[in-house]
């Protein structure tokens, strides 16, 4: 057998060292490269989520602005229904207007709180306010964080029940000049309250320059929102 030359021995040695280094580095680097790929995939996934979150935040900002606008609109729409329609407050309100326009109040009858559609020519639906949970009351309860435990017991078409409001009917008879009676009626409209004048009858008083007005008014109110 031919002896290897020193040069061949050196080459074989170097090749063995190279193989050992290559195998060692491959065993060491390959897991690192695999780990790096996994980390890169995780990073890419997180970047996509960040982009999506930023997009969602922009949408939430838009929704928040829209909700704020709707809330302001709702407050403006609810303003005419925000005044109290309880008997004492309405009595004070009417008495103040009567005195302001120098009229004589001959008679006044203020009903208990009732329920009615908030429009002209609608009939009173129920006088059982305590036992009736109308939709607007249910909505108020939800907004105020109160559970609804009472079923709606109002009669009539279900599609119309969403327009039901609390109301108090005031029947009043006043006497005074024609212009002062008209000023009294106009003041009701200018005040901004939600109401329907169901009837207004003006007649001449005997042996007097004054006139008598019989007025029937429904004042509407909504549950308060905290």
MOGI-V270625 format. One record per backbone hydrogen bond with DSSP energy under -0.5 kcal/mol. NH is the residue of the N-H (numbers start at 1). CO is the residue of the C=O. E is the energy in kcal/mol with one decimal. If there is no record, write none. Layout:
nh->[NH & NH]
co->[CO & CO]
e->[E & E]
//
This chain:
nh->[9 & 10 & 11 & 12 & 13 & 14 & 15 & 16 & 17 & 18 & 19 & 20 & 21 & 22 & 23 & 24 & 25 & 26 & 27 & 28 & 29 & 30 & 32 & 33 & 34 & 35 & 36 & 37 & 38 & 39 & 40 & 41 & 42 & 43 & 44 & 45 & 46 & 47 & 48 & 49 & 50 & 51 & 52 & 53 & 54 & 55 & 56 & 57 & 58 & 59 & 60 & 61 & 62 & 63 & 64 & 65 & 66 & 67 & 68 & 69 & 70 & 71 & 72 & 73 & 74 & 75 & 76 & 77 & 78 & 79 & 81 & 82 & 90 & 91 & 92 & 93 & 94 & 95 & 96 & 97 & 98 & 99 & 100 & 101 & 102 & 103 & 104 & 105 & 106 & 106 & 107 & 109 & 111 & 111 & 114 & 115 & 116 & 117 & 118 & 119 & 122 & 125 & 126 & 129 & 132 & 132 & 133 & 133 & 134 & 137 & 138 & 139 & 140 & 141 & 142 & 143 & 144 & 145 & 146 & 149 & 160 & 161 & 161 & 163 & 164 & 165 & 166 & 167 & 168 & 170 & 171 & 171 & 172 & 172 & 173 & 174 & 175 & 176 & 181 & 182 & 183 & 184 & 185 & 186 & 187 & 188 & 188 & 189 & 190 & 191 & 192 & 193 & 194 & 195 & 196 & 198 & 198 & 199 & 201 & 203 & 205 & 208 & 211 & 212 & 213 & 214 & 215 & 215 & 216 & 217 & 218 & 219 & 219 & 220 & 221 & 222]
co->[5 & 6 & 7 & 8 & 9 & 10 & 11 & 12 & 13 & 14 & 15 & 16 & 17 & 18 & 19 & 20 & 21 & 22 & 23 & 24 & 25 & 26 & 28 & 29 & 30 & 31 & 32 & 33 & 34 & 35 & 36 & 37 & 38 & 39 & 40 & 41 & 42 & 43 & 44 & 45 & 46 & 47 & 48 & 49 & 50 & 51 & 52 & 53 & 54 & 55 & 56 & 57 & 58 & 59 & 60 & 61 & 62 & 63 & 64 & 65 & 66 & 67 & 68 & 69 & 70 & 71 & 72 & 73 & 74 & 75 & 78 & 79 & 86 & 87 & 88 & 89 & 90 & 91 & 92 & 93 & 94 & 95 & 96 & 97 & 99 & 98 & 175 & 103 & 104 & 173 & 173 & 171 & 109 & 169 & 167 & 126 & 165 & 123 & 163 & 117 & 119 & 115 & 115 & 127 & 128 & 129 & 131 & 151 & 132 & 134 & 134 & 135 & 136 & 137 & 138 & 139 & 140 & 142 & 141 & 147 & 157 & 157 & 158 & 160 & 161 & 116 & 221 & 114 & 219 & 217 & 109 & 169 & 170 & 215 & 107 & 213 & 104 & 211 & 177 & 178 & 179 & 180 & 181 & 182 & 183 & 184 & 185 & 185 & 186 & 187 & 189 & 188 & 80 & 193 & 218 & 196 & 216 & 216 & 214 & 212 & 210 & 205 & 176 & 203 & 174 & 201 & 172 & 213 & 199 & 170 & 196 & 168 & 217 & 194 & 166 & 81]
e->[-2.3 & -2.3 & -2.2 & -2.7 & -2.5 & -2.8 & -2.4 & -2.4 & -2.6 & -2.5 & -2.6 & -2.6 & -2.8 & -3.0 & -2.8 & -2.5 & -3.3 & -2.7 & -2.3 & -1.7 & -3.9 & -2.1 & -0.9 & -3.1 & -2.6 & -2.8 & -2.7 & -2.2 & -2.2 & -2.7 & -2.7 & -2.5 & -2.4 & -2.7 & -2.8 & -2.2 & -2.5 & -2.6 & -2.1 & -2.1 & -2.5 & -2.4 & -2.4 & -2.8 & -2.6 & -2.1 & -2.7 & -2.7 & -1.9 & -2.1 & -2.8 & -2.4 & -2.0 & -2.8 & -3.0 & -2.3 & -2.4 & -3.0 & -2.4 & -2.2 & -2.8 & -2.7 & -2.3 & -2.4 & -2.7 & -2.5 & -2.3 & -2.5 & -2.1 & -1.0 & -1.4 & -1.6 & -2.3 & -2.5 & -2.1 & -2.2 & -2.8 & -2.3 & -2.1 & -1.8 & -2.7 & -2.2 & -2.2 & -2.0 & -1.3 & -2.6 & -2.8 & -0.6 & -0.8 & -2.3 & -1.5 & -2.6 & -0.5 & -2.8 & -4.3 & -1.8 & -2.6 & -0.6 & -1.6 & -2.1 & -0.9 & -2.7 & -1.1 & -1.5 & -0.5 & -0.9 & -0.5 & -0.6 & -0.8 & -1.1 & -2.0 & -2.6 & -1.8 & -2.4 & -2.1 & -2.4 & -2.4 & -1.3 & -4.0 & -0.7 & -0.9 & -0.8 & -0.7 & -1.8 & -1.4 & -3.0 & -1.4 & -2.3 & -2.2 & -3.4 & -2.8 & -0.5 & -0.6 & -2.7 & -2.8 & -2.1 & -2.2 & -2.1 & -2.2 & -2.3 & -2.2 & -2.2 & -2.2 & -2.7 & -2.0 & -1.1 & -0.5 & -1.2 & -2.5 & -1.5 & -0.9 & -0.5 & -2.2 & -0.7 & -2.3 & -1.1 & -1.5 & -1.4 & -2.5 & -2.9 & -1.9 & -1.1 & -3.3 & -3.4 & -3.0 & -2.8 & -2.9 & -0.6 & -2.3 & -2.8 & -2.9 & -2.7 & -0.6 & -3.0 & -2.6 & -1.9]
//
